[in-house]
């Protein structure tokens, strides 16, 4: 039970930090809070995460250079993280 309480407290702290950052940046924090509390938005994020996992995305950002097949399989190159232009050029040149 203690670990669950620690997890909930950690999540709340992270959310509070996010709202503070939003305020500091001059963003509309009320809109952010509404979005964060919206169950439909939560479901959409979970769907996006599942799609990313199914596609093989392992980090942010992840880029797929190539084409997707009719059954949703991506044929091409996966580029993960901040990469130099040459990495993208090489992947693009490989499909020309």
C-alpha positions in Angstrom: 0.0 0.0 0.0 2.9 2.4 0.8 4.3 2.0 -2.8 0.9 2.9 -4.3 0.7 6.0 -2.1 4.2 7.0 -3.2 3.3 6.5 -6.8 0.2 8.6 -6.5 2.1 11.3 -4.7 4.8 11.2 -7.4 2.2 11.5 -10.2 0.5 14.5 -8.4 3.9 16.2 -7.9 4.7 15.7 -11.7 1.3 17.1 -12.6 1.7 20.1 -10.3 5.1 20.7 -11.8 3.6 20.6 -15.3 1.0 23.2 -14.3 3.7 25.4 -12.8 5.7 25.2 -16.1 2.6 26.0 -18.0 2.0 29.1 -15.8 5.7 30.1 -16.2 5.4 29.9 -20.0 2.3 32.0 -20.0 0.2 29.2 -21.4 -3.5 28.7 -20.6 -3.2 26.4 -17.6 -6.9 26.2 -17.1 -7.3 24.7 -20.5 -4.4 22.3 -19.8 -6.1 21.2 -16.6 -9.4 20.6 -18.4 -7.6 18.5 -21.0 -5.7 16.6 -18.3 -8.9 15.7 -16.5 -10.9 14.7 -19.6 -11.3 10.9 -19.8 -11.8 11.1 -23.6 -8.3 12.7 -23.9 -6.8 10.1 -21.7 -8.3 7.3 -23.9 -6.9 9.0 -27.0 -3.4 9.2 -25.5 -3.6 5.5 -24.5 -4.6 4.7 -28.1 -1.7 6.8 -29.5 0.7 5.0 -27.1 -0.6 1.6 -28.2 -0.2 2.6 -31.9 3.3 3.8 -31.3 4.3 0.6 -29.5 2.8 -1.5 -32.3 4.8 0.5 -34.9 8.0 0.0 -32.9 8.5 3.5 -31.6 10.9 3.3 -28.7 11.6 6.9 -27.9 10.8 10.5 -28.6 11.1 11.6 -31.3 10.8 8.5 -33.5 10.6 9.0 -37.3 9.7 6.3 -39.9 11.1 7.0 -43.3 9.5 4.7 -45.9 5.9 3.5 -46.6 3.2 1.6 -44.9 1.6 -1.4 -46.3 -2.1 -2.0 -46.6 -2.1 -3.9 -43.3 -0.3 -1.1 -41.5 3.2 -2.5 -41.5 5.9 0.1 -42.0 8.6 -0.8 -44.5 11.6 1.5 -44.2 13.9 2.9 -41.7 13.2 3.9 -38.1 15.2 6.9 -36.7 15.0 7.4 -33.0 16.1 10.5 -31.1 17.7 13.7 -32.3 19.8 12.7 -35.3 21.8 14.7 -37.8 20.6 15.6 -41.3 22.8 12.9 -42.7 20.8 10.1 -41.0 17.6 11.3 -42.6 19.2 11.9 -46.0 20.6 8.3 -45.9 17.1 6.9 -45.1 15.4 9.0 -47.8 18.0 8.2 -50.4 17.6 4.5 -49.7 13.9 4.6 -50.9 14.4 6.7 -54.0 
